[in-house]
Amino acid sequence: MTLKKRFSHNSVHETKHATRQDMFTLKALVVSLIGAGLLTTTAAWSQEISPTESTATNVITVTGVRAAAESAQSIKKNSDEVMDTIVADDIGKFPDTNVAQTLAHVPGIQTFRNSYEVTSVLIDGLPDVATLLNGRDVFTSTGRYISLADIPSTMLQRVDVYKSTSADLIEGGTVGTIDVRTNRPFDFSGLKVNVKAGENYEDKAKTNDPNGAVMVSDRWKTPWGEFGALLGLSYVDAHYHREAVWDGSPIVQNNIVLPGAEGVTDQDGNIRRTAENLAFQWKPQAGLEFYAEGMSMHYIEDNGIDFMLGFNGINQDITTKPGTNIEQSMTNQFPYFLSSMQANRLNTITNQGAIGSKWDINDEFQLTSEISRTTSVYQYDNPILDTHAIAYSATYSPNVNESANMSFGGTNLNDPNNFTVNQLFDHYGRDQGGSTDARADLTYSPVSGGILKELSGGVRLSDHTVDSLHSIGTPEEAPANLAVTSLPGMSCSSTALTGNVGLTPWYQPCAGYLLNNTAAVRTAVTGTSAPIGWDPSTYIEDVEKTYAWYGKAKFGVNLGSVPLDAVFGLRIVRTDENLIGNSLLNGAYILTNDESSSTDVLPSMSLKFHLTDNLISRFTAGKTVGRPTFAQLNPSTAYATASLTLQATASGGNPDLKPYTSENFNDTLEWYFAKDGYLSAGVYRHNFTGYIAYDSTPETFAGNVYEVSRPFNTDSGYLQGLEFAYQQFYSALPGWGLAANATLAEGSLQSKEDPALSGQPFAGMSRYSFNLSALYERNGWSGRLAYNWRSRYTDTYDYSNSGYNLTVAPISALDGSISYKLDKNLTASLTANNILNSNYHDSFGVFPRDSRYYDRTIGVSLSWGL
């Protein structure tokens, strides 16, 4: 998280309530919210999030929108923690094609879309979220978390979102944990088969792309016990088109505020995701079970992002907004026109496998154990070729329809004969990570009754290694007047824009040629086909060992006529870090080794008051710890020298970064007035110590001044807010239901090192957000129409040291799906994403920065199962 640099979701069952109980419920809602005052005075407890064994096994197979809502509500009600759950409507059928997109409908979740899909998920406005796969830590390469968009939704049983913590869960998510659960063969009574095939159409990419999935599961009784096996396969192919009209950061010329540059971004890409999962279970006798399971996820993306921009020449005519010194339009003579193609080939493979056992020693003791291995490799090739032409004249208007409007004259900019090569950025790299984890847990559940309901404890050992190395970032200048036509196959044309910005298609280097013929481009620019070489400043290797112990006790008592479930826990975690990197000393890189250790004591508490059979109040308190990313610990600094298109910048790590902690409090009131209907309200508070932010300062290196960005620990901070949620199916409207939630969030950091960020709201956090979903299920039809909205937020403070903040306009999206059962085994479905053709807009305040336009996607599919 950064404040200075861009950081870069059956039948109707009604319960009758007497008037007296209704009044009690309303009063209790008010009392619960008033009780939020406890959040600012209660002593710091600590907590972690973990699906307990009870919530991990109480999911039954559900079919249909209403049954899924009912099952999710049951899990939420029975949990000891503050949580929300999304359950698959049917085998292989999750509400959305993207797990991250599905989470956008959970209370407190805010999301961000890039291209055609949701790519990032925040809880309570912050990205410090632990991601688990079947209760196990999972990550991408050198990161701490996994991109939830990479997990195929067709393989999911459910997704749990924990907003409070429990001592038995893996540490790491200071604001919450997301646990993605897949199916196992013993989840089903016998043979289960599901096959899904479909096709999606993207309206801006104008392509039809296939997707499909298959799952086969069965179980058998033999003389050696009961066996079960499950196999799942998934494939998704998606093309996309994204375009953006943008203005560069504000500059001042002749006392007039105007963009440093203006342009258009034209991006076309193709994403392919494949995944396979296997699960085996063996129950040799009652009370004893062994299992083995694994998942492999492969993500490949090829894309080309062309930046078309014009640099100012001789300003012939500048008009300003009436009464201001802010540019409204400008005409230039002899502007420099640049077409910069950034080609990308991204390849990520993430694998996780685990073996484990569960042994009911007797009626009171249960022992579980597991060992797992996770590996993830990320490779990328990113050649960038800058080409240029002289346009002779250009007109810019940065304030038309919330985006720039521009036109060029005097030169045919779609003719490659008018372009020459300027420079080549030869970027490539590889990140990889691996972790071996082992844990054992012992649970005691006395059968004699009494106050003590459960006593549990366990240990977890983790050995996590990462290494990273990237190429030199310095551009290589091309020989003078190197024509783009001298590279056969290099000449392409931009995609016609859907936004009315005044531009016709223009020449751009071909992304496919850049990726597949990089050696030929290197030869033309540098005289050699050899890659530019590795940058020693980017090298990092880290070995992180963690040793965790926890103990947890659950009690049940009566406070007068009110039953109380109380859970107290303590987790102790020791972390040993051995960091290897290159430090620059007297102009030479020297391999350095930095070792550190820390111990965190994380208490937790959960109080669950059963005010009535259907009215529950919770109060939870806990302390969590988050660790710096491995890249943030890099002792070196990578310098990027100034060029025609880039300022002199540098980024470095900070090996002295410490883990940061959060004291978390939640107070909720939940009224379950029907089997598939509830109303809840809650307040939360996070108190941070040492939260990591970034500072950007000018530094001189080798006689040049660079703007250097580095992470540091802030002093303190807080995040607090309110959440409301409602769900109900209506007897007066057969088949119809509604799910709605709303969140209010606020918070800031305090820092002596960077006083400028003190008191500012968190970057990337919207103050308000809400989700609204209409649900329907009747006579073989089922469907949902979901709308989510988040208010404006600040993306970056003091953007590029311009003195202006970059603020994002409110973001909304409408998605829907409808399906019909052709017979008991065959279902036809129609899905639609970004129905309203929602766009993204951000602004410097004086004029807009980006206006982005994404694909609308329509999908059809057939699912067959037995």
N, C-alpha and C positions, 0 to 999 in steps of 0.2 A: 504494500500500500504506500502510495506516495502523494504528498501534497505539493511537490514542486515539479515532478515529472510525471508524464502520463503512465498509468499503470494498466503499463502496456502492457423450473423451476417447477323380488320376490313379492312379496305381497306387501300391501300397505299395513303398517303396524303403528297404531296410535295408542298413546297412553293418556288416560283421562286424569286431570288434576283438579283437585278441589280449589275453590277460590282462595282458601287459606294458604295452600301450598304455593299458588301462583304469586300471592303477595310476598311470601317468604322468599321465593326465587328472585323477584325483582329487588327486594331489599338486600339480599345477599350479593347481587351483582354490584350494587352501589357500595356496600361495605367492602367488597373485595378490591374495588378500585381505590377507595379511600385508604385501604391497607397498603397501597403501594408506597406510602410514606415510609414503611419499614425498610424499603430498599435503600434508603440513604443513610440509615442508622444501624442496620444489622451488621454484626461483625463479619469479617471475611471468612466464608467457608470455601471449599473448593469441590469441583466436581468434574466428571467426565461423562462422555456419552457412550452408552453401549447398549446394544440390544440384549436384554436379559434372555435367559433360556426360555422363560415363559412366553415372551413376546415373539421369540424366534420360531416357536413351534405351534402357535395357536392359529396360524393361517390355514383355512380350509380352502379347497378349490372353489372359486366363485365364477359365475358366468353372468354377464350382463352388467349394464351400467349401475343399476340399482343394487344388485348384490355386491358389487365392488365397493360402492359407497358404504354399504352396511358393514362389510368386513373391515374397511379402513376405520370406520367409526368405533367398532368394537376394540380394535387394537389401541387406538388413541385413549379410549376410556379406561382400559385395563392396565395401561402402562403406569409405572412408577414415576416416569419422567414427563416433562413437557415435550410433546412430539406431535407430528402429523405424518400420515402415511398415505401413499397412493398405491392402490392394488390393481393389478391387471383385470380388465373386464372379463377376459377369457384367456385361455392358453395362447400365448403368442400375440396377445392384443393389448397393448398399452394405449392410454388415451392419445398420445402423440407419437410421431415417428422418431422424436428426439427426446432422450431422458431429460436433458437440460430444459427443453421447451415445456415438458410436462410439469417440471418443478416451478415454472412461472406462476402456477395457479395455487401454490401453497402460501398460507399466510406468512408474511415476513420475508418472502423471497423476492429479490429483484434480479432481473436478467438483462443481458445485453446481446443484441443480434449483430452478427457480422455476415455479410453475404446473405444467404437464404435461411440461416439457422441460428438458434441461440448458441452462443459460444462461451458465456461466462455466467456464473451463478453466485449471487451474494446472499448472505443471511443477515438480516437486520442492517443491510447496507454495506457490509464489509466482506472481503474475499477470504478471510481467515477461516476456511471451512475444511475440516478433515473429510476425506473421501475413503469409503470402505467398500470392499466387494465381499459379500457374505461375511461381514464382521472382521475382515482382514484389511490391513493397510494396503493401499494400491496407489500407484503413482505413475507419472510419465517421465522417463529418462532421469534428468537431474532435478526434477521438480519434487515438491512435497505432495502434490495432488494429481489426480487424473482429470483429463477433460471428459466431462460427463457425456458430451456429444459422441464420444468414441465408443460408448457402451451400447450395443444394439438393444433397442427397446423390445424387440420380439422375443428376447430370451429372459425377460424379467418376470418375476413373480410379484415383487413390490419394491417400493423405495421408501425408506424411513428417514425422516428429517428430525433430528434431535436438537432441541434448543436449550436443554439443560444437560447436565453431565452426570455420569455415574462412575464410581471408582473402578469398575471392571472393564471400562472401555479404553482403547488406545488413546493416548494423549495426542494433542496436535491441533484441534480445532478450537480456537479461543471463542468463537461466536456460535459454533454449532458443528454438527457432524451429519453427513449424508451417507447412509448405508444402502447399497444397491444389492438386492437379494435375487438370486436365480433359483430355478426349480431344481429339486432332487427327485429321484424316482420314487422314494417312499412318500412323497407328497400326494401320490395318486394311488388309487385302489388296484390298478392293473395296467393294462396296455393303454397308452395314450399316444396318439399320433396327431400332429398338426402340420399342415403344409400351407404356406402362404405365398402367393405370387402377385406382383402388382407392377404398376408403371406410373411414374410421375411426370407431369409436364410443367416446365418452368417457363413463365411467360416472357421474360426478358432474354433468357438464354435460348429460348425457342427450341428446346430439345425434349425428347421423350426418353426417360431413363428407367431401366428395370430395377426391381428389388424383389427379394424373396427370402424365405426362411423355412426351415423344417425342424421339427423336434419329434423325436421318437423316444418313448420311455416305457419300461415294463418292469415287472417284478415277478419272481418265481420262488416257490417253496421247494426245497430240496432236502435230502437227508442231512446235509451239512448246515442247514439253516436257510434263511430267506435272503435272496439276492435281488438287487435292483440295478438297472443301468439306464442311463439317459444320454442321448446325443443330440446336440443342437448345432445348426449351421445358419449363418445369416450373411446376406450380401446386399449392399446398397450402392448404387451408382447415381451420382447427381452432378449435373452441370449447372453452372450458375453464371449470372452476369450481374455485376455491381458497377454502378457509375456514381461519381461524385463531382460536384462542381465546388471549387474551393478558392479561398483567398489566403495568401501567406500572412504571417504575423505582422501586426501594424508597425510601420516605421514613420518617421517624420521627415519630410522634405519641404523646404521653403515654408515652414510652419504649417504644413498641411499633413494631416494623418491619412495615410494611404497604405494599401497592402504592399508588402515587399515583393510579392509575385502573385499572379493569378493563373488558374488553370483548371483542367478537367482530368479526372482519373477514370480510366476505362479498364475494367478488370473482367476477365473471363477465366473460369476455372472448371476443373473436373475433380470431384472427390469420389474415391472408391473405398468403401469399408467392408472388410470381411471379418467374421468372427466364428470361432468354434468353441463349444464347451462340452465337456464330458463329466459325468458324475456316476460313481459307483457306490452302492451301499450294501453292507453285509451284516445281517443280524444272526449270529450263530445260535443265540439263545435269548430268551426274554431278559431284558435289562442290559444287554451287551450289544454294541453296534460299532462297526468300523466303516469308514468312508474314505473315498479318494475323489477329488474333483479338480478340474482345471479349466481355464479359459485362455484363449489366445485371441488378441485383437490386432488387426493390421489396418493401418490408415495410410493411404497414398493420396497425395494431391498434387496436381500440376496446374499452375495458373500463371497468367501473365498480367501484370499491373502496369499499365502505361500511364505515365504522368506527362500530360501535355501542358506546358506552361509558357508564358511569355514574360520576359524581363523588360523592364522599362528602358526606353530609349530616350529620345528627345521629347519631353512633354509639351505637346503643342497646345493642348486645351484641357484644363482641369476645372471641373465645376464641383462645388461643395454643397453639402446639405444646407438649406437656408438657416442662417444664424449660427453656423458652426464652422470649424476648420477641418471637417471630415469629408473626404472625397466622396462624391456621388457618381461621377463618371470621369473618364480620362481618355484622351486620344494620344497615341504615341507615334512617332516617326522612327523607322528603322528598328523596330523591336526585335530582340533575339528570341527565336522560337525554338523550344526544346521538346523533343519526344524521347522520354526516358523509359525504356522498357525494363521492368524488374521481373525476370522470369524466376519461378520457384518450382522446385520438385521437393516435396516434403514426404518423408517416409518414416513412420513410427510403427514399431512392433512391441507390444506389451503382452507378456505371458505371466500367468500365475497358476501355481499348482499347490495342492495341499492334501495331506493325509491326516486323519484324526480318528479319535475314538470317544465313545461315551459309555460309561460303565455305571450302572446302578448297583453299587456295592451291596446295599440292603435297602430297606424301606426309607432310611433317613439320609444316607450318604450317596452322593453322585460324584464321579470323577470324570472330567473331560480333559483331553489333551489334543494338541495339534502342532504340526510343523508345516511351514509353507515356504515357498520360494517364489519371489517376484523378480522378473527382469524386464527392462525396457530400454530400447535403443531408438534414438532419433537421429536421422541423417538428413541433411539438406544440401541442395545446390541452388545458388542464388546469383547467377550472372546478371549484371545490370549494364546495359549499353545505353549511353547517352548519345543522341544524334541531334543535329541542329540545322536550322535554316534561318534565312533573313526574310521576314514577312513584309518589310517596308512600312506597313501601317497597321495599327490595331486600335480597337475601341473597347474599353472595359467599363462595365457598370456593375459594381459589386453589391447593389442593394435592390435588385429586381427580383421579385417573387422569392425573397429569402435566400437568394443565391446569386452568384455572379452571372453576368451576361456578357458575352464577348464575341468579337468578330475580327477577322484578319483580312487584309487586302494586299494586292500587288504581287502575290505569289500563290501558285497552286500548291497548297500544303498537303495534298494527297498524292503528289508526284514524287517518288523516291529520288528522282534525278536532281531535286532541289536540296537534298540532305547530304550532309557529311557526318562521319563518325567523330565524336568528341572525346569520349573516355570510356573505359571499361572498369567496373568493379567486379573483381573475381572472388565472389564470396562462396564459401562452403564450410561445412563443419559436421561434427559428430558429438553427441552427448549420449551417455549411457549410465544406467544405474541398476543395481541389484540388491536384493535384501533377502536374508534368511531369517525367519522368525519362528520361535518356538514358544508355546505357552501351555500351562497346565492349571486347571481350576478345580477346586474341591468345594462342594456345596453340602451343607447340613440342613435338612428340613425336618425338625422334630415332629413326630406323629402324635406325641402326647398332648398337644395343645399348649396353651399358655401364651405368654406375651411374646416370646421369641418365635418368630415365624421362619426365619432363614438366617443362616450364618455361612458366609462364603469367603474364600480367599484364593489367591493365585499368583503366579509369577509369569513374566514374559521376558524373553531375551530376543534382541534384534541386532543383527550385524548388517549395516547398510553401507554400501560403497557406491561412489559415483566418480566419473571422470569426464572431462570436457576439453575440447580443443577446437579452435576455429581459425579460419584463414586470416591473413593480413587484410585490413580494411582500406588501405590506401588505394585510391584510384590510379589507373595507368592511362596516361594520355596517348591518344592516337596520333599517328603522323599527320601532318598538315594536309588538308583537302582529301582525306581518305573517303571516297564515295561509298555510300551504303550499297550501291549497285555492284561494287566489286566483290561482294559476298553473295553469291547466288543463293537464293532462297531466303534472303534477309528481309525482303520487302512485303509488308502486310498493310492492311488498312484497318482503322478502328471500327468498332461496332457502332452502328447508328444509335445516337442517344435518344432516350425516351423523354428526357427533360428538355424543355425549350430554352436552351441557353445560347442560341445564335450560332452554333457551330455545325459545320458539315463534317463528314468523316475526314480524317487526316492520316498521313503516313505514320506507321509505327514499326519498329523492329519486330520480327516474328518471335514470339515466346518459344514456340516449339523448336525453331532453328537454334536459338540461343542455348536451350537445354540439351539438344541432341548433337550439336556441332560446336560445343564450347571450345574445343581445341582449335578449330579453324578460326574462330573469332579471336582467340588469344594470339594466334600467329599473325593475323592481319593487324592487330593493334600493337603487339609487343615484339613481334619477330620470332617468338618461340611458342610452341604449343604447351610448354610446361606450366602447371598451375603456379600461382603467385607465391605459394608457400604458407606455412603455418605461422601464426602469431604467438610467440611464447607468452605474451601477457594474458592470453585467454586460457592457458593451461591450468587446470585445477584437478586435483585428486583428493578425495575425502573418504575417510573411514569413520563412520559414526556407529558406536556401540551403545545401546541403551539396555538398562536393566531395571525392570519395574516389578514392584510387589504391591498387591492391594488386599485390603480386607473390607468386608461389607456386612452389615447386620441389618435385618429387617424386623421390626416390631409391629405388633397390632394391639392397640389399647382402645378403651372407650373413654372419651372425655364427656362425661355425663351420658347423654343419649347419642353422641356423635362418634362413630368409629373413626379411628385414626390409624393409617399406615405410615410408619416412620422408617426411613432408610438412612443410615449413617455409614459413610465410607471414607476410606483413606487410601490414597495411592502415593507411593514414593517412587520417583524415577531418577535414576542416575544416568547421565549422558557423558560419554567420553568421546572427544573429537580429535582426530588426527588429520590436519589439513596440510596439503602439499601444494605449493604454487610457486610462481616466479615473481620475484621482486626486482625492481630496477634500481641498481646501485652504481653510480658513476658511469651511467650510459650502458651498463651491461646487465643482463638478466642473471640472477642468482637464485638457484632453487632453495626455497625456504620451507621449513617445517614448523607448524604451529600446533601445539597440543593444548587442549583445555578440557576441563571437567566441570560439571555442575550437577547439583542435586536439588530436585524440586519436591516439595511436600504439598500434596493436593488433597485437602479434605473436601467432603461433599455431604450434602444433606437434602433429603426430599421428604416433605410432609404432605400427605394426601388425606383430606378431610371428606368423609362421606356424609355430607349434610343431610341428604335423603338418598333413596335408592338411585335417583337419577341426577342428583346435583352434587358436584364434586368441586372442591377448592384445593388448589395445590400451592405450596410455597417451596421453592428450591433455591439452594445457594451452593456455590461451588467455585473452586479456583482451577483455572486451566492454564496451560503453558503452550506457547508457540515458539518454534525455532526459526532462525534465519534460513532462507534458502541457501543452497550450496553456492550458487553464483554470488550471492551477497557477501560471502565470506572470502572471496578471492582477494589475496593480498596485493594483486597487481592492478595496473591501470592501462586500459587499451585506448590509444590515441588515434583519432581520425583527422588527418590534416585537411585544411580548407581546400575546396575546389570550386568550380564554377557553380555547382548546385548545392554545396554543403558548407556550413560553417565549421570552424575548427572546434571539435567537441571531443570529449573523452568520458569514459565511464570506468569506475573502479569499484572494488569491493572493500570490505572492512573486516579483517580477521578478528577485530576486537568486539564485534557485535555480540550481544548477550541474548539469550532467550527472553521473550517478553511474556508477561503474565496478565491474566484477566480474572477479576473477581466478579462472578456472574450471579444475578438474582432474578428470579421469575416468580410472579404471583398471578394465578389464573383462577377463573371461575367458569365451570363448564356445566351446562344444563342439557342433558340428553333426554329430550322430551318425547322421542320416538326411537324405534329401532334403527331408523335411517334418517334421523333428524336431530340436530343439536345447535346450541347457541353458546358461544364462549367469548370471554373477554380476558385480556391479560396485560400486564405491564412487565417490563424487563429493564435491567440496568447492567452494564458492563463497566468496570473500573480497570483501566489499563495502566500497567507500569512497564516502561521500556519499549512501547510500541515502535515499530521500525518505520521510518519515513526517509525521504531523500532530500538532500540539499544540493544545490547547483551553484558553484562559485567559479570565478575565473582563476586560472593558475597558469604560470609560465613554465614551459617545458621546451628545451632545446631552442630557446630564443623566440618561441611562438606562444601566443596566449590562447589557451583552450578553455572552453566552458566545461567544467568537470562535474559530473554527477556521482555522488557517493551516498550509501545508506548510513544511517546512524540511529541510535536508540533515543527516542524522545523521553521526556521526564514522566509525564502522566497524561491521562486522557479518559474520556467517558463516552459511552453510547447508551441511550435510553429511548424508550418509546412505548407505544400502545399497540395492541393487536386485537382485532375483532374478527370472528368467523361465524358463519351460519350455513346450515345445510338442511334441506327438507324436501320430501316428496309430498305432493298435495292430493288428498283424497277427492277434493272438489274438482281437480283437473287431472283426470286419470292419465297416468303415464308421465306426467310432467314433474320436474324437480328443479331446485335452484341451489347453487352453491355460491357463496359470496364471502369475501374477506377484505379487510382494509388494515393498513399499517401506517403508523406515524413514527418517524425516527428522527433523532437529533443527537449530535455529539461533536466533539472536537478534541484536539491534542494541545498540550502545553510543552514548550521546549525552550530552554535557555540557549541551546546551540543555534537554533533558528527561530528567533522571536517572531518572525514574519508569519509563521504558520500558526502561532498560538491563537486559540479562540476561533479559528476558521473551521467550518463544517468539514467533515471528511470528504475528500475528493471521491467522486464516483457514487456518492450516497444521495438518493432521493429522499426528501422529507416525507412525502406522501406516496402511497401506492395502493392500488386495489385491484381485485380480480372478481370477475362475474361470469358464472357458467350456467347456462340453461341446459338441463338434462332431460332426456326423453327415453322411455322404453315401454313399448306396448305393441301387441299383435305382431311380433317378429321384427319390429322396427326398433332401433336404438340410435341415439345420437347425442351430441353435445355441441354447443356453440360457446366458445370461451373468449372473453375479452379481458385483457390486462393492460394496466396503465400505471406509469410512474411519473412523478413530477420532475421538473427541471432540476439539474444538479450541476455542480462544478466539476469538470473533467480535470483541469490543470490550473493551478495557481501560477500567476506570473509566467505565462506561456513564453518559452524561449527568452526569458528575461526582458520581455517587451513592456512590462508594466501592466499588461492586460490579462485578465483571467479568461479561460475558455469555458463557456457555459453551454450545456446541452439542453435543448428544448424538451418538453414533455414527450415521452415515448409511449406508444400504444400499439397493440396488435390484436387482431381478431382471427381466430382459427376455429375450424369446425370439422366435424366428421359425422357421417351417417352410415348406418349399415342395415342390411335386411337379411334375415335367415331364409334362404331359398328352400331349405329343408333342415332337418335336425343336425346335419353334418356340414352343410355348405352355406357360407355367408359371403355376401357381396358388400363391399365398403367403398365409400367415397370420402376423401379427405381434402381439405383446403387450408392452406397456410397463407398468412398475410392477405386476407380477403380484402381489406380496405386499402391495399396498396400503400401502407404506412411508410413514411419517409423519415429520415434522420436529419436533424438540423442542429448545428451548434454555432456559437457566435462569440466574438471578442467584445461585444457590446457596441462598438463603433460600427462594425459591419460584420456580416456572416463569415464563418470559416468554411464549414462543410455543409453541403446538402447532398445526402446519399439516397440512392434509390435501389431497392432490392427486388428480387424475384417474388412473384406470387406463384404458388405451387398448387397444382391440382393432381390428386392421386386416385387411382382406382385399383382395387385388389380383390382377389378371391381367396377365401380361407376355407380349408377342408380339414375336418378333424373328427376323431373318434376316441 
